[in-house]
């Protein structure tokens, strides 16, 4: 499908009445707990924006929960400890069970960050270096491991890098202090903490798309080429990288009323759910919200999209 431009989409939703959301009687007096991600990351920021956007809603309320990321969120969702979860589509596709999608909410950029003076300019230069894959339980770590293997840099072999799993904040500090040579991060661009690091220590972003053909062959429907715009983190030119969609997920037993209310929130509050500092590709458009392949949509969410868009 051809996605509408953000301006076209926002003009559509600006003319749509939010009365359907406001008129709903409360489905629950308790907020839905949304598993997000690490402080400073896009997941938690999105969760906080969604919570703020639904604060006056009579149909649904959100309470964001800081977590380690996608894998952690999927575990919490399956255990019933959260009601909703944000997760990368590659991690969600592996989850199975009764996980369903409410919508495809935005684009994640896999970012491989190195110091500009590290001598690392391409993926192959990571061989033998110390690399943080991401936080334990994060989707970034799982994606980064797949990318390295696809690039013939399997950490389990002599040709690969030495790897550790650090939280985002630890990885940023470790790179600044040269305790690691690179770290992977999956999120929107620019990520404020990386921008702050770049202001202190010049950094570079490595092109990860050399692994894309092998990734797509092994894992269809979840990875795509994307580009980090020029100027991000001081880069003089745009940097190609691997893009991974981020999904808002629920268990299949989420009530139809709540699923409908969440869809309405994603549509009607779309402008408020995108960080004002975000660059590059953003989602929350009619065509993209429903494109959650290979994870199926909650049936009530699918019906609501059809009602809203025909």
Buried (B, 14 or more C-beta within 10 A) or exposed (E): EEBBEBEEBBEBBEEEEBEBBEEBEEBEEEBBBBBBBBEBBBBBBBBBBBBBBBEEBBBBBBBBBBBBBBBBBBBBBBEEEBBBBBBBBBBBBBBEEEBBBBBBBBBBBBBBBBBBEBEBEEBEBBBEBBBBBBBBBBBBBBBBBBBBBBBBBBBEEEEBBEBBBBBBBBBBBBBBEEBBBBBBBBBBBBBBBBBEBBEEBEBBBBBBBBBBEBBBEEBEEBBBEBBBBEEBBBBEEBBBBBBBBBBBBBBEEBEBBBBBBBBBBBBBBBBEBBBEEBBBBBBBBBBBBBBBBEBEBBEBBBBBBEEBEE
